[in-house]
Amino acid sequence: MVPGELIRAAARYAALAGSIAASVAAAHFALASGAMPREAAFMAAIFVLAALLWMTEALPLFATSLLVIGLQLILLANPGGWSGLGFESAPSPGYRAILQGAADPVLLLFFGGFLLARAAVKEGVDRSLSALLLKPFGERPRAALAGVMAVTALFSMFMSNTATAAMMVALVAPMLATMPKDEPFRRALMFAVAFGATVGGMGTPIGSPPNAVAVGHLQQAGLHVSFLEWMLVAVPLAAAVLAFAWWLLWRYFPPRAPALRFTYAAAPVGRRGWFVVAVFAVTVLLWLSDRWHGLPASVVALLPAIALTTSRTLNRDDLNSLQWNVLILIAGGLALGEGMSLTGLDRVIVGWLPLGEGAALWAIAAALVVGTVLLSTFMSNTAAANLLLPIGISAAASFHDAGAIAFIAMSIALAAAMAMALPISTPPNAIVYARNEFSVRELAKLGSMIGAAGLCLILLAMGPLQWLWGVGR
């Protein structure tokens, strides 16, 4: 191993050892002080271990999720009936209860979204449709910038933001080729892809993993937020953030020429491609109309899974290429939340928070969304949502109002998309930054401004939008 690899390996082992030591210390302190029952102390140790491992990435993120599930099965469910494990003052919930939290139906919803995205990429539907959607915006720079951002956001609502960013960078490349190297508008287009891919993911439950985690936690709390209800609240918020981002980019990077020549190369869609489009259209329509036909979104997600595999549009290699690590990461977060609820640790943590007697809902939400952005800036936004959603939902439960629970959960999930100040904050940032079109300082400045505006918008507009559409009521 070269010296750099040795140093990185040593750092990972040190982080792993430190995380385990901190976890054991947390459990020992909780048990020795009598501040909480044994099961909550064990869960506190698991929470600390997960938080540190997700922050440091001493283990792969999905490996930490599997570790969380495994530790909960042994320490809390205690299927072997070993002395000193399990619940102290009540019967242990059993391993099925732990696994039920990790196998939430929301995973099937995200799986269906992955299959649709994979089929679109395989048949070239994504690039063909995105090029067709860009054409109406013409060669006027102001409209082209809006078009790149809007089309990127639209695809990111139903595809991985990583895949969307990679696709849009390839589509924007011919546009950049027509501009001089010192043309500032080049940076505007690149930022449009990065911010459009991240913010667009707010729009649907399958747009980003934090959204799916939030939906799963809400279901565990007995509250159903449908696909359409999520969009009715999140899409206007995302559109407003994108509008501000567009204005900011136009202000900072105006083109030197009044008109630029752009090329939109749209390849023809084949027979299989149109089949994918049809499956996609039917699936989305069913997702949006679940209040009329009664099929849950997770059940509808079986439609593309069945249609695309039985038609041989997707084969075994395609399934093997899916982002299974993301599904495992989501499962670990749902299991973590279920464990905190079963052991009462979430309520213990809420009792420790300096919220004061009769703290206002908006104050709790503000603290949680700011914490989400700070964590998500330096770690996976899915991991950040995994850590904060159980605490937030438990805090909201004190208001005895389903709308308050939905407000907190959706605020945390959507706030995770506002962490876009660094190249490491989001995969789209990293992909676009690799093109060397802008500096880290520019990204930090613009990303922080858009993120701050987005947080204010979430806190101020989320409640009225929920009330307007009756979400969580």
C-alpha positions as CSV (number, residue, x, y, z in Angstrom):
1,M,0.0,0.0,0.0
2,V,1.2,3.5,-0.8
3,P,1.6,5.9,2.2
4,G,-1.6,7.8,1.4
5,E,-3.6,4.5,1.5
6,L,-2.0,3.5,4.7
7,I,-2.9,6.8,6.3
8,R,-6.5,6.5,5.2
9,A,-6.8,2.9,6.4
10,A,-5.3,3.8,9.7
11,A,-7.8,6.7,10.0
12,R,-10.7,4.3,9.3
13,Y,-9.6,1.8,11.9
14,A,-9.1,4.6,14.4
15,A,-12.6,6.0,13.7
16,L,-14.0,2.5,14.0
17,A,-12.3,1.8,17.3
18,G,-13.3,5.2,18.6
19,S,-16.9,4.7,17.6
20,I,-17.1,1.4,19.3
21,A,-15.5,2.8,22.5
22,A,-17.9,5.7,22.5
23,S,-20.8,3.3,22.1
24,V,-19.7,1.1,24.9
25,A,-19.1,4.1,27.1
26,A,-22.6,5.5,26.4
27,A,-24.2,2.2,27.4
28,H,-22.1,1.9,30.5
29,F,-22.9,5.5,31.6
30,A,-26.6,5.0,31.0
31,L,-26.8,1.7,32.9
32,A,-24.6,3.0,35.8
33,S,-26.5,6.2,36.2
34,G,-29.9,4.6,36.1
35,A,-31.1,7.3,33.8
36,M,-32.9,4.9,31.5
37,P,-33.9,1.2,31.5
38,R,-31.6,-1.4,30.1
39,E,-33.2,-1.6,26.7
40,A,-33.0,2.2,26.2
41,A,-29.3,2.1,27.3
42,F,-28.6,-0.6,24.7
43,M,-30.5,1.4,22.1
44,A,-28.5,4.5,23.1
45,A,-25.3,2.6,22.4
46,I,-26.6,1.5,19.0
47,F,-27.6,5.1,18.2
48,V,-24.2,6.5,19.1
49,L,-22.4,3.8,17.2
50,A,-24.6,4.5,14.1
51,A,-24.2,8.2,14.3
52,L,-20.4,8.1,14.5
53,L,-20.0,5.4,11.8
54,W,-22.3,7.3,9.5
55,M,-20.4,10.5,10.1
56,T,-16.9,9.1,9.7
57,E,-17.8,6.4,7.1
58,A,-15.3,4.1,8.9
59,L,-17.6,1.4,7.5
60,P,-19.6,1.7,4.3
61,L,-23.0,3.4,5.0
62,F,-25.0,0.3,4.2
63,A,-22.7,-1.9,6.4
64,T,-23.5,0.4,9.3
65,S,-27.2,-0.1,8.6
66,L,-26.8,-3.9,8.7
67,L,-24.9,-3.6,11.9
68,V,-27.7,-1.5,13.4
69,I,-30.3,-4.2,12.5
70,G,-28.0,-7.0,13.8
71,L,-27.3,-5.4,17.1
72,Q,-31.0,-4.6,17.7
73,L,-31.9,-8.3,17.0
74,I,-29.3,-9.5,19.5
75,L,-29.5,-6.8,22.3
76,L,-33.2,-5.9,22.1
77,A,-35.1,-8.9,20.6
78,N,-32.7,-11.4,22.3
79,P,-34.0,-14.4,20.4
80,G,-31.6,-16.7,22.2
81,G,-33.0,-15.7,25.6
82,W,-29.5,-14.8,26.9
83,S,-29.2,-13.4,30.4
84,G,-28.6,-9.7,30.7
85,L,-30.0,-8.9,27.2
86,G,-33.5,-7.9,26.0
87,F,-35.9,-5.6,27.8
88,E,-35.6,-5.1,31.5
89,S,-39.1,-4.4,32.7
90,A,-41.2,-5.8,29.9
91,P,-41.2,-8.8,27.5
92,S,-38.8,-8.3,24.6
93,P,-40.6,-7.4,21.3
94,G,-39.2,-10.4,19.4
95,Y,-37.0,-10.4,16.3
96,R,-40.0,-10.1,14.0
97,A,-40.8,-6.7,15.4
98,I,-37.3,-5.5,14.7
99,L,-37.3,-7.0,11.2
100,Q,-40.7,-5.5,10.5
101,G,-39.3,-2.0,11.0
102,A,-36.4,-2.8,8.6
103,A,-38.7,-4.2,5.9
104,D,-41.1,-1.3,5.6
105,P,-43.2,-1.2,2.4
106,V,-41.6,2.1,1.5
107,L,-38.6,0.0,0.4
108,L,-40.8,-1.5,-2.3
109,L,-41.8,2.0,-3.4
110,F,-38.1,3.0,-3.8
111,F,-37.3,-0.3,-5.5
112,G,-40.0,0.4,-8.2
113,G,-38.5,3.8,-8.7
114,F,-35.1,2.3,-9.2
115,L,-36.4,-0.1,-11.8
116,L,-38.1,2.7,-13.8
117,A,-35.0,4.8,-13.7
118,R,-32.8,1.8,-14.8
119,A,-35.1,1.0,-17.7
120,A,-35.2,4.6,-18.8
121,V,-31.4,4.8,-18.9
122,K,-31.0,1.4,-20.6
123,E,-33.4,2.4,-23.4
124,G,-32.1,5.9,-23.8
125,V,-35.5,7.4,-22.9
126,D,-34.0,9.8,-20.3
127,R,-31.6,11.5,-22.7
128,S,-34.1,11.6,-25.6
129,L,-36.9,13.1,-23.5
130,S,-34.6,15.5,-21.7
131,A,-33.3,16.8,-25.0
132,L,-36.9,17.2,-26.4
133,L,-37.9,19.0,-23.2
134,L,-34.9,21.4,-23.6
135,K,-35.7,22.4,-27.2
136,P,-38.6,24.7,-26.5
137,F,-36.4,26.9,-24.4
138,G,-34.5,27.9,-27.5
139,E,-31.1,29.7,-27.7
140,R,-31.9,32.6,-25.3
141,P,-29.5,32.2,-22.4
142,R,-32.1,33.2,-19.7
143,A,-34.6,30.7,-21.0
144,A,-31.9,28.0,-21.6
145,L,-30.7,28.3,-18.0
146,A,-34.3,27.9,-16.7
147,G,-34.8,25.0,-19.0
148,V,-31.7,23.1,-17.8
149,M,-32.6,23.6,-14.2
150,A,-36.3,22.7,-14.7
151,V,-35.6,19.6,-16.8
152,T,-32.9,18.4,-14.4
153,A,-35.3,18.9,-11.4
154,L,-38.1,17.1,-13.3
155,F,-36.0,14.0,-13.9
156,S,-34.6,14.1,-10.4
157,M,-38.1,13.7,-9.0
158,F,-38.3,10.2,-10.4
159,M,-34.6,9.2,-10.9
160,S,-31.5,9.1,-8.7
161,N,-30.1,12.6,-8.5
162,T,-26.7,11.1,-9.2
163,A,-27.9,9.5,-12.5
164,T,-29.8,12.7,-13.4
165,A,-26.7,14.9,-12.8
166,A,-24.5,12.6,-14.9
167,M,-27.1,12.6,-17.7
168,M,-27.6,16.3,-17.7
169,V,-23.8,17.0,-17.6
170,A,-23.6,15.0,-20.8
171,L,-26.5,16.9,-22.4
172,V,-25.1,20.3,-21.4
173,A,-21.6,19.4,-22.8
174,P,-22.5,20.3,-26.4
175,M,-23.8,23.6,-25.1
176,L,-20.5,24.4,-23.3
177,A,-18.6,23.4,-26.4
178,T,-20.0,26.5,-28.3
179,M,-18.8,28.9,-25.6
180,P,-15.4,30.4,-24.9
181,K,-13.6,29.0,-21.9
182,D,-13.9,32.4,-20.1
183,E,-17.6,32.7,-20.6
184,P,-19.2,33.0,-17.1
185,F,-22.5,31.5,-18.3
186,R,-20.7,28.1,-18.4
187,R,-20.6,28.2,-14.6
188,A,-24.3,29.1,-14.5
189,L,-25.2,26.0,-16.5
190,M,-23.1,23.7,-14.4
191,F,-24.6,25.1,-11.2
192,A,-28.1,24.7,-12.7
193,V,-27.4,21.0,-13.1
194,A,-26.1,20.5,-9.6
195,F,-28.8,22.5,-7.8
196,G,-31.6,21.3,-10.1
197,A,-30.7,17.6,-9.4
198,T,-30.6,18.2,-5.6
199,V,-33.6,20.4,-5.2
200,G,-35.7,18.5,-7.7
201,G,-35.5,15.4,-5.5
202,M,-37.6,17.1,-2.9
203,G,-40.7,16.7,-5.1
204,T,-41.7,13.1,-4.7
205,P,-41.3,10.3,-2.1
206,I,-39.0,8.5,-4.4
207,G,-37.0,11.6,-5.4
208,S,-34.4,11.2,-2.6
209,P,-33.8,8.6,0.1
210,P,-34.6,11.1,3.0
211,N,-38.1,11.4,1.6
212,A,-38.6,7.7,1.6
213,V,-37.2,7.5,5.2
214,A,-39.7,10.2,6.3
215,V,-42.6,8.4,4.6
216,G,-41.6,5.2,6.3
217,H,-41.3,6.8,9.8
218,L,-44.7,8.5,9.3
219,Q,-46.2,5.1,8.5
220,Q,-44.7,3.6,11.6
221,A,-46.3,6.5,13.5
222,G,-49.7,5.6,12.0
223,L,-49.8,8.5,9.6
224,H,-50.2,8.0,5.8
225,V,-48.9,10.7,3.5
226,S,-49.8,9.7,-0.1
227,F,-47.6,10.2,-3.1
228,L,-49.9,13.0,-4.3
229,E,-50.0,14.7,-0.9
230,W,-46.3,14.8,-0.7
231,M,-46.1,16.4,-4.2
232,L,-48.8,19.0,-3.4
233,V,-46.6,20.2,-0.5
234,A,-43.1,19.6,-1.8
235,V,-43.3,20.6,-5.5
236,P,-44.3,24.2,-4.8
237,L,-41.5,24.5,-2.3
238,A,-39.0,23.0,-4.7
239,A,-40.2,25.3,-7.5
240,A,-39.7,28.3,-5.3
241,V,-36.2,27.3,-4.3
242,L,-35.3,26.6,-8.0
243,A,-36.7,30.0,-9.0
244,F,-34.5,31.7,-6.4
245,A,-31.5,29.7,-7.6
246,W,-32.2,30.6,-11.2
247,W,-32.3,34.3,-10.3
248,L,-29.1,34.0,-8.3
249,L,-27.2,32.3,-11.1
250,W,-28.4,34.8,-13.7
251,R,-27.3,37.6,-11.4
252,Y,-23.9,36.2,-10.7
253,F,-23.1,34.7,-14.1
254,P,-24.8,36.7,-16.9
255,P,-23.6,35.8,-20.4
256,R,-21.4,38.2,-22.3
257,A,-23.3,37.6,-25.6
258,P,-27.1,38.2,-25.9
259,A,-27.6,34.9,-27.7
260,L,-25.8,31.6,-27.7
261,R,-26.0,28.7,-30.1
262,F,-27.1,25.5,-28.4
263,T,-27.3,22.0,-29.7
264,Y,-30.0,19.6,-28.4
265,A,-29.3,16.1,-29.8
266,A,-32.3,13.9,-29.3
267,A,-32.0,10.3,-30.3
268,P,-35.1,8.5,-31.5
269,V,-37.0,6.4,-29.0
270,G,-37.3,2.7,-30.0
271,R,-40.2,0.3,-29.4
272,R,-38.9,-0.8,-26.0
273,G,-38.3,2.8,-25.1
274,W,-42.0,3.7,-25.8
275,F,-43.0,0.7,-23.7
276,V,-40.9,2.1,-20.8
277,V,-42.6,5.5,-21.3
278,A,-46.0,3.8,-21.1
279,V,-45.1,1.9,-18.0
280,F,-43.7,5.0,-16.4
281,A,-46.8,7.1,-17.3
282,V,-49.3,4.5,-15.9
283,T,-47.2,4.0,-12.7
284,V,-47.1,7.7,-12.0
285,L,-50.8,8.2,-12.7
286,L,-51.6,5.4,-10.3
287,W,-49.3,6.9,-7.7
288,L,-51.0,10.2,-8.1
289,S,-54.5,8.8,-7.9
290,D,-54.2,6.4,-4.9
291,R,-57.0,8.2,-3.0
292,W,-59.5,7.1,-5.8
293,H,-58.4,3.5,-6.5
294,G,-57.2,2.7,-3.0
295,L,-53.9,1.0,-3.9
296,P,-51.0,2.1,-1.7
297,A,-48.0,3.6,-3.6
298,S,-45.8,0.6,-2.5
299,V,-48.2,-1.8,-4.1
300,V,-48.4,0.2,-7.3
301,A,-44.6,0.0,-7.4
302,L,-45.0,-3.7,-8.2
303,L,-46.4,-2.7,-11.6
304,P,-43.2,-1.5,-13.1
305,A,-41.3,-4.3,-11.4
306,I,-43.6,-6.9,-13.0
307,A,-44.0,-5.2,-16.4
308,L,-40.3,-4.5,-16.9
309,T,-39.0,-7.9,-15.8
310,T,-41.6,-10.1,-17.5
311,S,-41.2,-8.2,-20.7
312,R,-37.5,-8.8,-20.5
313,T,-36.9,-5.1,-20.7
314,L,-34.8,-5.5,-17.6
315,N,-32.7,-8.7,-17.1
316,R,-30.7,-10.1,-14.2
317,D,-27.7,-7.9,-14.9
318,D,-29.9,-4.8,-14.7
319,L,-31.3,-5.9,-11.3
320,N,-27.8,-6.6,-10.1
321,S,-26.8,-3.1,-11.0
322,L,-29.4,-1.4,-8.9
323,Q,-28.4,0.7,-5.9
324,W,-29.1,-2.0,-3.3
325,N,-26.8,-0.2,-0.8
326,V,-29.3,2.7,-0.8
327,L,-32.2,0.4,0.0
328,I,-30.2,-1.2,2.9
329,L,-29.3,2.3,4.2
330,I,-32.9,3.2,4.2
331,A,-33.8,-0.1,5.9
332,G,-31.2,0.6,8.6
333,G,-32.6,4.0,9.3
334,L,-36.2,2.7,9.6
335,A,-35.0,-0.1,12.0
336,L,-33.1,2.5,14.0
337,G,-36.3,4.6,14.4
338,E,-38.4,1.6,15.3
339,G,-35.9,0.5,17.9
340,M,-35.8,4.0,19.4
341,S,-39.6,4.0,19.6
342,L,-39.9,0.5,21.1
343,T,-37.3,1.2,23.8
344,G,-38.5,4.8,24.5
345,L,-35.1,6.2,23.8
346,D,-36.6,8.8,21.4
347,R,-38.7,10.2,24.2
348,V,-35.8,10.2,26.6
349,I,-33.7,12.3,24.1
350,V,-36.6,14.7,23.5
351,G,-36.8,15.2,27.3
352,W,-33.1,16.2,27.3
353,L,-33.5,18.8,24.5
354,P,-33.4,22.4,25.8
355,L,-36.8,23.1,24.3
356,G,-38.4,24.6,27.4
357,E,-42.0,24.2,28.6
358,G,-44.5,24.7,25.9
359,A,-41.9,25.1,23.1
360,A,-43.5,26.2,19.8
361,L,-43.7,23.8,17.0
362,W,-41.8,26.2,14.7
363,A,-38.9,26.5,17.2
364,I,-38.6,22.7,17.3
365,A,-38.7,22.5,13.5
366,A,-36.2,25.3,13.1
367,A,-33.7,23.5,15.4
368,L,-34.2,20.2,13.6
369,V,-33.9,21.5,10.1
370,V,-30.8,23.5,10.9
371,G,-29.3,20.4,12.5
372,T,-30.2,18.4,9.4
373,V,-28.5,20.8,7.1
374,L,-25.4,21.0,9.2
375,L,-25.1,17.2,9.4
376,S,-26.0,16.7,5.7
377,T,-23.3,19.1,4.7
378,F,-20.6,16.8,5.9
379,M,-22.2,13.4,5.8
380,S,-24.9,11.4,3.8
381,N,-28.2,13.3,4.0
382,T,-29.9,9.9,4.3
383,A,-27.9,9.1,7.4
384,A,-28.6,12.5,8.8
385,A,-32.4,12.0,8.3
386,N,-32.1,8.5,9.8
387,L,-30.7,10.1,13.0
388,L,-33.0,13.0,13.4
389,L,-36.4,11.8,12.1
390,P,-37.1,9.5,15.2
391,I,-36.2,12.4,17.5
392,G,-38.3,14.9,15.6
393,I,-41.4,12.7,15.3
394,S,-41.2,12.0,19.0
395,A,-41.0,15.7,19.8
396,A,-43.9,16.4,17.5
397,A,-46.0,13.7,19.2
398,S,-46.2,15.9,22.3
399,F,-48.5,18.2,20.4
400,H,-51.0,15.3,19.9
401,D,-51.6,16.5,16.4
402,A,-51.0,14.4,13.2
403,G,-50.4,17.6,11.2
404,A,-47.5,18.5,13.6
405,I,-45.9,15.1,13.1
406,A,-46.2,15.4,9.3
407,F,-44.8,18.9,9.5
408,I,-41.7,17.9,11.4
409,A,-41.0,14.8,9.4
410,M,-41.4,16.4,6.0
411,S,-39.4,19.5,7.2
412,I,-36.4,17.3,8.1
413,A,-36.6,15.3,4.9
414,L,-36.8,18.4,2.7
415,A,-34.2,20.2,4.7
416,A,-31.7,17.5,3.8
417,A,-31.8,18.7,0.2
418,M,-30.7,22.2,1.3
419,A,-27.2,21.0,2.2
420,M,-25.4,21.8,-1.0
421,A,-22.5,24.0,0.1
422,L,-19.6,21.6,-0.6
423,P,-18.6,19.2,-3.3
424,I,-19.0,16.3,-0.8
425,S,-22.5,17.5,0.3
426,T,-24.3,15.9,-2.6
427,P,-23.4,13.5,-5.4
428,P,-24.6,16.0,-8.0
429,N,-22.2,18.6,-6.5
430,A,-19.3,16.1,-6.8
431,I,-20.2,15.1,-10.4
432,V,-20.5,18.7,-11.6
433,Y,-17.5,20.0,-9.6
434,A,-15.3,17.3,-11.3
435,R,-15.8,19.3,-14.6
436,N,-13.6,22.1,-13.1
437,E,-16.0,24.9,-14.2
438,F,-16.2,26.6,-10.8
439,S,-14.4,26.9,-7.5
440,V,-15.3,25.5,-4.1
441,R,-15.6,29.1,-2.8
442,E,-18.3,29.8,-5.5
443,L,-20.1,26.6,-4.7
444,A,-20.0,27.3,-0.9
445,K,-21.3,30.9,-1.4
446,L,-24.2,30.0,-3.8
447,G,-25.0,26.7,-2.1
448,S,-25.2,28.4,1.3
449,M,-27.4,31.2,0.0
450,I,-29.8,28.8,-1.7
451,G,-29.9,26.5,1.3
452,A,-30.6,29.3,3.8
453,A,-33.4,30.6,1.5
454,G,-34.8,27.1,1.2
455,L,-34.8,26.5,5.0
456,C,-36.7,29.8,5.5
457,L,-39.2,28.8,2.9
458,I,-39.7,25.3,4.4
459,L,-40.4,26.7,7.8
460,L,-42.7,29.5,6.6
461,A,-44.6,27.8,3.8
462,M,-44.8,24.2,4.8
463,G,-47.5,24.7,7.3
464,P,-49.9,26.7,5.1
465,L,-49.4,24.2,2.2
466,Q,-50.2,21.3,4.6
467,W,-53.3,23.2,5.8
468,L,-54.4,24.0,2.2
469,W,-54.2,20.4,1.1
470,G,-55.1,18.7,4.4
471,V,-51.9,16.7,4.6
472,G,-51.6,14.9,7.9
473,R,-55.2,15.9,8.9
